[in-house]
Amino acid sequence: MPKPFMVERGSTISAGFLILGLALLVVGAVGILGPDDLGMGDGALFILIVGALLLSTGIAWMGTHLNRVKKFHVLLSENKKATFIRNLDEVEYLAWRLPTRFGVELAEKKRKMGLG
């Protein structure tokens, strides 16, 4: 069964949120602080708020993804078979929460360790 779209493309979507949020934040700030002839009116505050929400969501999502990837690679780099087996549940859970390529990496490591 394929993984959900949000899992497979999570890093791309979070980067999009970051970029779009930053752009809206800048546009909203220019609309509020810039000259009055831009014609944004009260919409600038709305754009600023939406930009801040998108930016913070993108930062949180990207941070969560990067933490999972880092933890996955730390646990996967274990060379002792006993320690790897002890952490196998956590590594499998992380692989499940990450895109498919991490599951492939885990399968290769399990094969090298003689576990499957």
Residue pairs with C-beta under 8 A, 6 or more apart in sequence:
2 8
2 100
3 99
3 100
6 13
7 97
7 98
7 99
8 99
8 100
9 99
10 61
10 65
10 99
11 62
11 65
11 99
13 61
14 57
14 58
14 61
14 62
14 65
15 58
15 62
16 58
17 54
17 55
17 57
17 58
17 61
18 54
18 55
18 58
18 59
18 62
19 58
20 51
20 54
20 58
21 51
21 52
21 53
21 54
21 55
21 56
21 57
21 58
22 51
22 55
23 51
24 47
24 48
24 50
24 51
24 54
24 55
25 48
25 51
25 52
25 55
26 51
27 44
27 47
27 51
28 44
28 45
28 46
28 47
28 48
28 49
28 50
28 51
29 48
30 38
30 44
31 38
31 40
31 43
31 44
31 47
31 48
32 44
32 45
32 48
38 44
40 47
65 98
68 94
68 97
68 98
69 98
69 102
71 94
72 91
72 94
72 95
72 98
72 102
75 84
75 87
75 90
75 91
75 94
76 91
76 105
76 106
76 109
78 84
78 87
81 113
81 114
84 91
84 109
84 113
85 113
85 115
88 115
91 106
92 106
94 102
95 102
95 103
95 105
95 106
96 103
107 116
110 116
